[in-house]
Amino acid sequence: MAGPGGARTPQRLLLLLLGLVHVASSIFVVKNGTESTCIMADFSAAFSVNYSTTSGFVSTTFKLPQSAVVLNSSSCGKENASNPILVIGFEEGHTLTLNFSRTTKNYQVQLLSFTYNLSDGNLFPNASASSKEVSVESKTDILAEIDKKYRCINGNQITMNNVTVTFSNVTIQAYISNNNFSKEETQCSQDTPSPAPGPTTHPTPAPVPTPTRPPTPETPSVSNYNVSGTNGTCLLASMGLQLNISYEKKDNTTVRRIFNINPNKTTVNGSCSPQAAVLELITENSTLVFRFGMNATTSKFFLQEILLKTTLPDAKEPIFEASNNSLKELQATVGNSYKCNAEENVKVTESFSVNIFRVRVQAFKVEGDKFGSVEECLLDENNMLIPIAVGGALAGLVLIVLIAYLIGRKRSHAGYQTI
């Protein structure tokens, strides 16, 4: 959002001279032919975009820059013919568009769309998509009463395919009647405080409840994942996944959240190369990447890196990122498969770990799209030793009782003489 009197680049000056853009001062403004204001908007926006590169899928994050401007394609609309539209342009051909509609009582951002240019090497380095311009769109819950401004301080996250836009500190109003924001406002649900408890009617103070621990989430569903390249399948995996994240909320309290990966709402991507087998899982608001490497000396494959990018609307920093590329987990001989029925916890950083359930995985050398011979994890081997030890102890006890019984019986016969 351009500030008043701010410096303009030569490119922006050229656009201004051609009449292609309108410069917003501290807010975005759309006016009609009589210079009457119909849309005003003031907000911050953060973008998270997953895109394809020569080395696989990656995720990039950026914010709406101060240099963003209102494009000339914005319009106040025409009664019974078209609706107001706010089109914001920034950098090298990226546009964020808000399409408004109204009823007799309310107006809303009926459709949010974002068009981004993958040729912009600053925001999308090494992009390899065949179509350089990508457009995504989604409905929104941005809704307010007529003649009131929409106000939302907390983050409002909108996901559109491989793009997530997080709005914050939002003030928007369309169908304006007095050329400025209304003094009255409609508050978003994210800012609505929880209702205060009513006064107690008991004559004695109520006992202080014992703090309860957060409920343990259900065990995640196990799903099959595979990654193939030009030379066939390079990764087979079957596992249930759970994300364990600690972060600081807006009220400066630290919380720990556990999220299950739902296979039914997950898009699977990946890539194969002689040095790495990469599995990428994209959910509604997260990108989780597993990178497997290989030790040529020992002929072992192993989980080398885990990377997570997700959005946490109630966090002080809504975009959470964590990675570790020096792991040595899930190891097995190339050509064999690693298997572990026990739950494994892989620590990525101090604030993020992954719980893996009933995992079986094989990387690099996969024949016939089937798992090879099994190499059990140490946890499963230890679990197998327990029943073996208990069984051995019980067998020994039975043997001791039997020997004692036979000895006692022999002594009993030796104590009598035949008459």
Helices and strands as residue ranges (DSSP letters): H 10-18, E 21-22, E 28-31, E 37-53, E 56-63, E 69-71, E 85-90, E 94-102, E 106-117, E 133-138, E 143-145, E 149-152, E 156-160, E 163-174, E 185-187, G 189-191, E 223-229, E 232-248, E 254-260, G 263-265, E 267-272, E 277-282, E 286-295, E 300-311, E 319-324, E 329-333, E 337-340, E 344-349, E 352-363, E 374-376, H 378-414
